[in-house]
Amino acid sequence: MGSTSAENNGSKGVGRRDLIKRSAALGLISVPTMSFLSACASSDSGSDKKATAGTKTAKNPSR
């Protein structure tokens, strides 16, 4: 009888079934993770106010 990848537990490398399972698990985890990270990364303060300018002093001559 022929052998299948399920019977070759001692073989080197990753079997086809393991590769498909790992790829599916990675895909299921990565989609919600990227959605969560992109939601956290983009924020809008909703304010159009600009920062007030400082005064020119001897310690801060650049203004």
RONU-515693 format. One record per atom (N, C-alpha, C, O, CB): residue in three letters; atom name; x, z, y. Coordinates in pm, 1 decimal, padded with zeros to 6 digits, m for minus. Glycine has a CB too. Example, Ala and Ser with C-alpha at 12.3 -4.5 7.8 and 13.67 -1.06 7.14 Angstrom:
2
+-------+--------+----------+----------+----------+
| tilum | sedren |       c1 |       c3 |       c2 |
+-------+--------+----------+----------+----------+
|   ALA |      N |  01319.0 |  00780.0 | m00569.0 |
|   ALA |     CA |  01230.0 |  00780.0 | m00450.0 |
|   ALA |      C |  01320.0 |  00780.0 | m00330.0 |
|   ALA |      O |  01423.6 |  00846.5 | m00331.9 |
|   ALA |     CB |  01130.8 |  00904.6 | m00447.3 |
|   SER |      N |  01285.0 |  00708.0 | m00225.0 |
|   SER |     CA |  01367.0 |  00714.0 | m00106.0 |
|   SER |      C |  01290.0 |  00787.0 |  00003.0 |
|   SER |      O |  01340.9 |  00803.9 |  00113.8 |
|   SER |     CB |  01408.4 |  00572.5 | m00059.8 |
+-------+--------+----------+----------+----------+
# end
This chain:
63
+-------+--------+----------+----------+----------+
| tilum | sedren |       c1 |       c3 |       c2 |
+-------+--------+----------+----------+----------+
|   MET |      N |  00082.4 |  00000.0 | m00118.4 |
|   MET |     CA |  00000.0 |  00000.0 |  00000.0 |
|   MET |      C |  00086.8 |  00000.0 |  00124.7 |
|   MET |      O |  00199.6 |  00049.2 |  00123.7 |
|   MET |     CB | m00093.7 |  00119.7 | m00000.2 |
|   GLY |      N |  00033.4 | m00054.8 |  00230.0 |
|   GLY |     CA |  00105.8 | m00059.2 |  00355.8 |
|   GLY |      C |  00093.8 |  00072.7 |  00430.6 |
|   GLY |      O |  00002.2 |  00151.6 |  00407.4 |
|   GLY |     CB |  00054.7 | m00173.4 |  00442.1 |
|   SER |      N |  00186.7 |  00094.1 |  00518.9 |
|   SER |     CA |  00182.2 |  00217.8 |  00596.5 |
|   SER |      C |  00130.0 |  00187.9 |  00736.8 |
|   SER |      O |  00151.6 |  00079.1 |  00790.3 |
|   SER |     CB |  00322.4 |  00284.3 |  00603.2 |
|   THR |      N |  00062.6 |  00283.6 |  00794.4 |
|   THR |     CA |  00012.6 |  00270.0 |  00930.4 |
|   THR |      C |  00087.7 |  00365.4 |  01020.5 |
|   THR |      O |  00163.9 |  00449.6 |  00973.1 |
|   THR |     CB | m00139.1 |  00296.5 |  00937.0 |
|   SER |      N |  00066.6 |  00352.6 |  01149.4 |
|   SER |     CA |  00137.6 |  00438.9 |  01243.4 |
|   SER |      C |  00095.8 |  00584.2 |  01228.9 |
|   SER |      O |  00172.2 |  00673.9 |  01264.5 |
|   SER |     CB |  00113.7 |  00392.6 |  01385.8 |
|   ALA |      N | m00024.6 |  00609.3 |  01177.1 |
|   ALA |     CA | m00070.1 |  00747.0 |  01158.3 |
|   ALA |      C |  00007.2 |  00814.0 |  01045.0 |
|   ALA |      O |  00021.6 |  00936.3 |  01043.3 |
|   ALA |     CB | m00221.3 |  00750.4 |  01129.1 |
|   GLU |      N |  00057.0 |  00734.3 |  00950.4 |
|   GLU |     CA |  00130.0 |  00790.2 |  00837.1 |
|   GLU |      C |  00278.1 |  00803.9 |  00865.2 |
|   GLU |      O |  00347.9 |  00872.2 |  00790.2 |
|   GLU |     CB |  00109.6 |  00704.7 |  00715.2 |
|   ASN |      N |  00328.2 |  00742.2 |  00969.6 |
|   ASN |     CA |  00470.4 |  00744.5 |  01002.2 |
|   ASN |      C |  00500.0 |  00855.6 |  01102.0 |
|   ASN |      O |  00536.6 |  00828.3 |  01216.3 |
|   ASN |     CB |  00515.4 |  00608.7 |  01058.3 |
|   ASN |      N |  00484.7 |  00977.6 |  01060.5 |
|   ASN |     CA |  00510.0 |  01089.0 |  01151.1 |
|   ASN |      C |  00658.4 |  01110.3 |  01176.5 |
|   ASN |      O |  00695.0 |  01165.0 |  01280.6 |
|   ASN |     CB |  00449.5 |  01215.2 |  01095.6 |
|   GLY |      N |  00744.2 |  01069.2 |  01085.2 |
|   GLY |     CA |  00886.6 |  01090.3 |  01100.3 |
|   GLY |      C |  00959.1 |  00976.2 |  01169.8 |
|   GLY |      O |  01080.9 |  00982.2 |  01186.3 |
|   GLY |     CB |  00946.9 |  01112.7 |  00967.6 |
|   SER |      N |  00888.0 |  00873.5 |  01210.3 |
|   SER |     CA |  00955.1 |  00758.8 |  01270.9 |
|   SER |      C |  00993.7 |  00788.2 |  01415.9 |
|   SER |      O |  00936.4 |  00875.2 |  01481.4 |
|   SER |     CB |  00865.0 |  00634.8 |  01264.2 |
|   LYS |      N |  01092.4 |  00713.1 |  01463.3 |
|   LYS |     CA |  01139.2 |  00730.1 |  01601.0 |
|   LYS |      C |  01044.8 |  00660.9 |  01697.1 |
|   LYS |      O |  00975.1 |  00566.4 |  01660.2 |
|   LYS |     CB |  01282.0 |  00675.2 |  01617.7 |
|   GLY |      N |  01042.9 |  00708.1 |  01820.1 |
|   GLY |     CA |  00963.1 |  00644.2 |  01923.4 |
|   GLY |      C |  00818.6 |  00689.6 |  01922.8 |
|   GLY |      O |  00778.3 |  00778.3 |  01847.6 |
|   GLY |     CB |  00968.7 |  00496.1 |  01907.4 |
|   VAL |      N |  00743.1 |  00625.9 |  02008.7 |
|   VAL |     CA |  00602.2 |  00658.8 |  02023.3 |
|   VAL |      C |  00521.1 |  00549.4 |  01955.6 |
|   VAL |      O |  00544.7 |  00430.3 |  01976.0 |
|   VAL |     CB |  00562.3 |  00674.0 |  02173.7 |
|   GLY |      N |  00425.5 |  00592.1 |  01875.0 |
|   GLY |     CA |  00340.8 |  00496.5 |  01806.5 |
|   GLY |      C |  00240.2 |  00434.0 |  01901.4 |
|   GLY |      O |  00220.1 |  00481.1 |  02013.4 |
|   GLY |     CB |  00269.4 |  00563.0 |  01691.0 |
|   ARG |      N |  00177.9 |  00328.3 |  01855.1 |
|   ARG |     CA |  00081.6 |  00255.6 |  01937.8 |
|   ARG |      C | m00037.0 |  00343.8 |  01974.6 |
|   ARG |      O | m00080.7 |  00343.8 |  02089.7 |
|   ARG |     CB |  00032.9 |  00130.2 |  01865.1 |
|   ARG |      N | m00088.6 |  00417.6 |  01879.7 |
|   ARG |     CA | m00203.2 |  00504.4 |  01905.9 |
|   ARG |      C | m00167.5 |  00616.3 |  02002.4 |
|   ARG |      O | m00246.4 |  00650.3 |  02090.6 |
|   ARG |     CB | m00255.9 |  00563.0 |  01775.7 |
|   ASP |      N | m00050.0 |  00673.2 |  01986.2 |
|   ASP |     CA | m00006.5 |  00778.6 |  02078.4 |
|   ASP |      C |  00010.2 |  00723.9 |  02219.2 |
|   ASP |      O | m00024.7 |  00790.3 |  02316.8 |
|   ASP |     CB |  00125.0 |  00841.4 |  02030.6 |
|   LEU |      N |  00062.8 |  00604.4 |  02229.4 |
|   LEU |     CA |  00082.1 |  00542.4 |  02359.8 |
|   LEU |      C | m00051.6 |  00518.7 |  02429.4 |
|   LEU |      O | m00064.8 |  00542.7 |  02549.4 |
|   LEU |     CB |  00158.2 |  00410.4 |  02345.3 |
|   ILE |      N | m00150.1 |  00472.0 |  02354.3 |
|   ILE |     CA | m00282.5 |  00447.9 |  02412.5 |
|   ILE |      C | m00346.8 |  00578.6 |  02454.3 |
|   ILE |      O | m00407.3 |  00585.9 |  02561.3 |
|   ILE |     CB | m00373.1 |  00373.9 |  02313.1 |
|   LYS |      N | m00335.2 |  00682.0 |  02372.3 |
|   LYS |     CA | m00392.4 |  00812.7 |  02405.7 |
|   LYS |      C | m00327.3 |  00871.1 |  02531.0 |
|   LYS |      O | m00395.8 |  00923.9 |  02618.6 |
|   LYS |     CB | m00376.0 |  00909.8 |  02287.9 |
|   ARG |      N | m00196.2 |  00861.4 |  02538.6 |
|   ARG |     CA | m00124.6 |  00915.7 |  02654.0 |
|   ARG |      C | m00156.8 |  00837.1 |  02780.9 |
|   ARG |      O | m00170.3 |  00895.7 |  02888.3 |
|   ARG |     CB |  00026.5 |  00914.5 |  02628.3 |
|   SER |      N | m00169.0 |  00706.5 |  02769.1 |
|   SER |     CA | m00203.1 |  00623.9 |  02885.0 |
|   SER |      C | m00342.7 |  00655.9 |  02936.3 |
|   SER |      O | m00365.0 |  00663.7 |  03057.1 |
|   SER |     CB | m00193.4 |  00475.6 |  02849.4 |
|   ALA |      N | m00436.3 |  00674.4 |  02844.1 |
|   ALA |     CA | m00572.8 |  00708.1 |  02884.1 |
|   ALA |      C | m00577.7 |  00845.2 |  02950.1 |
|   ALA |      O | m00646.7 |  00863.1 |  03050.5 |
|   ALA |     CB | m00666.7 |  00704.4 |  02762.9 |
|   ALA |      N | m00505.7 |  00941.5 |  02895.3 |
|   ALA |     CA | m00503.6 |  01075.5 |  02954.1 |
|   ALA |      C | m00440.7 |  01072.3 |  03093.3 |
|   ALA |      O | m00489.8 |  01138.2 |  03185.0 |
|   ALA |     CB | m00426.7 |  01173.2 |  02863.1 |
|   LEU |      N | m00334.7 |  00997.8 |  03109.1 |
|   LEU |     CA | m00269.4 |  00986.4 |  03239.2 |
|   LEU |      C | m00361.5 |  00920.0 |  03341.0 |
|   LEU |      O | m00366.4 |  00961.5 |  03456.8 |
|   LEU |     CB | m00138.9 |  00907.0 |  03226.6 |
|   GLY |      N | m00433.6 |  00818.7 |  03298.9 |
|   GLY |     CA | m00528.0 |  00751.7 |  03387.6 |
|   GLY |      C | m00641.9 |  00842.6 |  03428.6 |
|   GLY |      O | m00684.5 |  00840.2 |  03544.1 |
|   GLY |     CB | m00583.1 |  00628.3 |  03321.5 |
|   LEU |      N | m00692.0 |  00922.9 |  03335.5 |
|   LEU |     CA | m00801.9 |  01013.5 |  03367.3 |
|   LEU |      C | m00758.9 |  01125.2 |  03461.1 |
|   LEU |      O | m00839.5 |  01174.8 |  03539.9 |
|   LEU |     CB | m00858.6 |  01072.7 |  03240.3 |
|   ILE |      N | m00634.7 |  01164.3 |  03453.3 |
|   ILE |     CA | m00584.9 |  01272.1 |  03538.8 |
|   ILE |      C | m00542.9 |  01219.2 |  03675.4 |
|   ILE |      O | m00563.9 |  01286.3 |  03776.4 |
|   ILE |     CB | m00467.2 |  01343.3 |  03471.7 |
|   SER |      N | m00484.1 |  01100.4 |  03679.9 |
|   SER |     CA | m00427.8 |  01050.6 |  03805.3 |
|   SER |      C | m00533.1 |  01010.4 |  03908.4 |
|   SER |      O | m00509.7 |  01026.2 |  04028.3 |
|   SER |     CB | m00339.5 |  00933.3 |  03777.1 |
|   VAL |      N | m00647.8 |  00959.1 |  03865.3 |
|   VAL |     CA | m00749.6 |  00915.4 |  03960.5 |
|   VAL |      C | m00804.2 |  01032.3 |  04043.1 |
|   VAL |      O | m00805.8 |  01022.8 |  04165.8 |
|   VAL |     CB | m00863.9 |  00846.0 |  03886.6 |
|   PRO |      N | m00849.2 |  01142.4 |  03981.0 |
|   PRO |     CA | m00896.3 |  01254.1 |  04064.8 |
|   PRO |      C | m00784.9 |  01318.5 |  04146.7 |
|   PRO |      O | m00808.6 |  01365.7 |  04257.9 |
|   PRO |     CB | m00961.4 |  01359.6 |  03978.0 |
|   THR |      N | m00664.6 |  01320.4 |  04092.4 |
|   THR |     CA | m00553.4 |  01380.2 |  04164.9 |
|   THR |      C | m00522.5 |  01301.2 |  04291.3 |
|   THR |      O | m00502.5 |  01360.8 |  04397.2 |
|   THR |     CB | m00429.4 |  01388.0 |  04075.7 |
|   MET |      N | m00518.2 |  01170.1 |  04282.9 |
|   MET |     CA | m00491.1 |  01087.6 |  04400.1 |
|   MET |      C | m00604.8 |  01097.6 |  04502.1 |
|   MET |      O | m00580.4 |  01096.0 |  04622.7 |
|   MET |     CB | m00470.2 |  00941.7 |  04358.4 |
|   SER |      N | m00727.0 |  01107.8 |  04454.5 |
|   SER |     CA | m00839.6 |  01124.8 |  04546.8 |
|   SER |      C | m00827.3 |  01256.0 |  04622.6 |
|   SER |      O | m00849.2 |  01260.8 |  04743.7 |
|   SER |     CB | m00973.3 |  01119.9 |  04470.9 |
|   PHE |      N | m00792.6 |  01361.2 |  04552.1 |
|   PHE |     CA | m00777.0 |  01492.2 |  04614.8 |
|   PHE |      C | m00662.8 |  01491.7 |  04715.3 |
|   PHE |      O | m00677.4 |  01543.6 |  04825.9 |
|   PHE |     CB | m00753.1 |  01599.6 |  04508.7 |
|   LEU |      N | m00550.4 |  01434.1 |  04678.4 |
|   LEU |     CA | m00435.7 |  01431.8 |  04768.5 |
|   LEU |      C | m00460.4 |  01345.4 |  04891.7 |
|   LEU |      O | m00416.5 |  01380.1 |  05001.3 |
|   LEU |     CB | m00313.4 |  01381.8 |  04695.0 |
|   SER |      N | m00529.4 |  01234.8 |  04874.8 |
|   SER |     CA | m00556.2 |  01150.2 |  04990.9 |
|   SER |      C | m00657.2 |  01216.0 |  05084.6 |
|   SER |      O | m00651.6 |  01194.7 |  05205.7 |
|   SER |     CB | m00607.4 |  01012.8 |  04946.0 |
|   ALA |      N | m00748.2 |  01294.3 |  05031.1 |
|   ALA |     CA | m00843.7 |  01365.3 |  05116.2 |
|   ALA |      C | m00773.4 |  01474.7 |  05195.8 |
|   ALA |      O | m00809.0 |  01501.0 |  05310.7 |
|   ALA |     CB | m00957.3 |  01425.7 |  05031.5 |
|   CYS |      N | m00675.7 |  01537.0 |  05136.2 |
|   CYS |     CA | m00602.2 |  01642.6 |  05205.6 |
|   CYS |      C | m00505.2 |  01585.4 |  05309.0 |
|   CYS |      O | m00478.3 |  01649.4 |  05410.7 |
|   CYS |     CB | m00526.1 |  01728.5 |  05104.8 |
|   ALA |      N | m00453.9 |  01468.5 |  05284.5 |
|   ALA |     CA | m00351.7 |  01412.1 |  05371.8 |
|   ALA |      C | m00409.9 |  01358.8 |  05502.0 |
|   ALA |      O | m00345.0 |  01367.6 |  05606.3 |
|   ALA |     CB | m00278.0 |  01301.6 |  05300.0 |
|   SER |      N | m00528.9 |  01304.7 |  05498.1 |
|   SER |     CA | m00585.1 |  01247.0 |  05620.4 |
|   SER |      C | m00677.8 |  01348.2 |  05686.1 |
|   SER |      O | m00777.4 |  01391.6 |  05628.1 |
|   SER |     CB | m00661.1 |  01115.1 |  05590.0 |
|   SER |      N | m00642.9 |  01383.6 |  05806.5 |
|   SER |     CA | m00729.1 |  01475.2 |  05880.5 |
|   SER |      C | m00740.0 |  01426.8 |  06023.7 |
|   SER |      O | m00645.0 |  01371.8 |  06079.5 |
|   SER |     CB | m00675.0 |  01620.8 |  05875.2 |
|   ASP |      N | m00854.2 |  01447.4 |  06081.3 |
|   ASP |     CA | m00877.7 |  01409.3 |  06219.4 |
|   ASP |      C | m00922.0 |  01533.4 |  06293.8 |
|   ASP |      O | m01019.8 |  01597.7 |  06255.6 |
|   ASP |     CB | m00983.4 |  01295.1 |  06230.8 |
|   SER |      N | m00851.5 |  01566.9 |  06398.3 |
|   SER |     CA | m00885.8 |  01687.1 |  06472.1 |
|   SER |      C | m01014.3 |  01669.7 |  06551.1 |
|   SER |      O | m01077.9 |  01768.4 |  06587.7 |
|   SER |     CB | m00773.1 |  01725.4 |  06564.9 |
|   GLY |      N | m01053.2 |  01547.0 |  06577.7 |
|   GLY |     CA | m01175.7 |  01520.5 |  06650.8 |
|   GLY |      C | m01164.4 |  01549.6 |  06799.6 |
|   GLY |      O | m01264.5 |  01548.5 |  06871.2 |
|   GLY |     CB | m01286.6 |  01600.9 |  06592.8 |
|   SER |      N | m01045.6 |  01574.8 |  06845.1 |
|   SER |     CA | m01024.8 |  01609.1 |  06985.0 |
|   SER |      C | m00946.1 |  01498.9 |  07054.2 |
|   SER |      O | m00846.5 |  01449.9 |  07001.0 |
|   SER |     CB | m00952.0 |  01743.9 |  06998.0 |
|   ASP |      N | m00991.0 |  01460.4 |  07173.0 |
|   ASP |     CA | m00919.7 |  01359.7 |  07250.6 |
|   ASP |      C | m00835.5 |  01422.7 |  07360.6 |
|   ASP |      O | m00782.9 |  01352.2 |  07446.7 |
|   ASP |     CB | m01017.8 |  01260.8 |  07310.9 |
|   LYS |      N | m00822.5 |  01554.0 |  07358.3 |
|   LYS |     CA | m00744.7 |  01623.9 |  07459.9 |
|   LYS |      C | m00595.6 |  01598.9 |  07438.3 |
|   LYS |      O | m00547.5 |  01597.7 |  07325.0 |
|   LYS |     CB | m00775.0 |  01775.2 |  07457.1 |
|   LYS |      N | m00524.6 |  01579.2 |  07546.4 |
|   LYS |     CA | m00380.1 |  01563.2 |  07539.3 |
|   LYS |      C | m00314.8 |  01696.6 |  07572.9 |
|   LYS |      O | m00374.7 |  01781.8 |  07638.6 |
|   LYS |     CB | m00330.9 |  01450.9 |  07635.6 |
|   ALA |      N | m00194.7 |  01712.9 |  07528.2 |
|   ALA |     CA | m00121.0 |  01834.9 |  07559.4 |
|   ALA |      C | m00088.6 |  01839.0 |  07708.0 |
|   ALA |      O | m00063.1 |  01736.0 |  07770.3 |
|   ALA |     CB |  00008.1 |  01844.0 |  07475.5 |
|   THR |      N | m00089.9 |  01957.3 |  07762.6 |
|   THR |     CA | m00058.4 |  01970.8 |  07905.0 |
|   THR |      C |  00092.2 |  01958.8 |  07925.1 |
|   THR |      O |  00171.5 |  02001.2 |  07841.0 |
|   THR |     CB | m00110.5 |  02106.2 |  07960.9 |
|   ALA |      N |  00129.1 |  01901.1 |  08036.7 |
|   ALA |     CA |  00269.8 |  01881.3 |  08067.3 |
|   ALA |      C |  00331.4 |  02011.2 |  08117.9 |
|   ALA |      O |  00266.6 |  02088.1 |  08188.9 |
|   ALA |     CB |  00287.5 |  01769.2 |  08171.0 |
|   GLY |      N |  00455.5 |  02034.8 |  08081.2 |
|   GLY |     CA |  00525.7 |  02154.3 |  08126.7 |
|   GLY |      C |  00579.5 |  02134.8 |  08268.3 |
|   GLY |      O |  00576.4 |  02024.6 |  08323.0 |
|   GLY |     CB |  00640.3 |  02189.1 |  08030.5 |
|   THR |      N |  00627.0 |  02240.2 |  08323.9 |
|   THR |     CA |  00682.1 |  02232.4 |  08460.1 |
|   THR |      C |  00833.1 |  02213.0 |  08453.5 |
|   THR |      O |  00897.9 |  02253.9 |  08357.1 |
|   THR |     CB |  00647.5 |  02360.2 |  08541.6 |
|   LYS |      N |  00887.1 |  02151.7 |  08554.8 |
|   LYS |     CA |  01030.4 |  02126.3 |  08562.1 |
|   LYS |      C |  01098.6 |  02251.7 |  08617.4 |
|   LYS |      O |  01068.7 |  02298.4 |  08727.3 |
|   LYS |     CB |  01061.4 |  02000.9 |  08651.2 |
|   THR |      N |  01189.2 |  02303.0 |  08538.5 |
|   THR |     CA |  01265.8 |  02422.1 |  08580.1 |
|   THR |      C |  01413.5 |  02395.2 |  08558.2 |
|   THR |      O |  01452.6 |  02289.3 |  08509.0 |
|   THR |     CB |  01220.8 |  02549.9 |  08501.2 |
|   ALA |      N |  01494.8 |  02492.9 |  08595.6 |
|   ALA |     CA |  01639.0 |  02480.7 |  08574.7 |
|   ALA |      C |  01673.3 |  02481.1 |  08425.3 |
|   ALA |      O |  01768.7 |  02416.1 |  08382.3 |
|   ALA |     CB |  01713.2 |  02594.8 |  08646.4 |
|   LYS |      N |  01595.4 |  02554.1 |  08348.2 |
|   LYS |     CA |  01619.4 |  02559.2 |  08202.3 |
|   LYS |      C |  01565.8 |  02435.5 |  08133.0 |
|   LYS |      O |  01616.3 |  02397.5 |  08027.4 |
|   LYS |     CB |  01554.7 |  02684.1 |  08141.2 |
|   ASN |      N |  01463.0 |  02371.0 |  08191.2 |
|   ASN |     CA |  01401.7 |  02253.0 |  08131.5 |
|   ASN |      C |  01399.3 |  02140.6 |  08235.3 |
|   ASN |      O |  01294.4 |  02114.2 |  08294.1 |
|   ASN |     CB |  01257.8 |  02284.6 |  08079.9 |
|   PRO |      N |  01511.2 |  02075.0 |  08258.6 |
|   PRO |     CA |  01516.1 |  01970.7 |  08362.9 |
|   PRO |      C |  01461.1 |  01835.3 |  08316.1 |
|   PRO |      O |  01450.8 |  01742.8 |  08396.6 |
|   PRO |     CB |  01659.4 |  01952.4 |  08410.2 |
|   SER |      N |  01426.9 |  01822.4 |  08191.7 |
|   SER |     CA |  01383.7 |  01690.9 |  08141.9 |
|   SER |      C |  01242.6 |  01654.9 |  08186.9 |
|   SER |      O |  01203.5 |  01538.7 |  08176.1 |
|   SER |     CB |  01390.5 |  01687.8 |  07990.1 |
|   ARG |      N |  01168.7 |  01746.2 |  08234.6 |
|   ARG |     CA |  01032.2 |  01715.8 |  08274.4 |
|   ARG |      C |  01020.7 |  01691.8 |  08418.5 |
|   ARG |      O |  00911.3 |  01664.8 |  08468.0 |
|   ARG |     CB |  00941.0 |  01823.4 |  08236.1 |
+-------+--------+----------+----------+----------+
# end
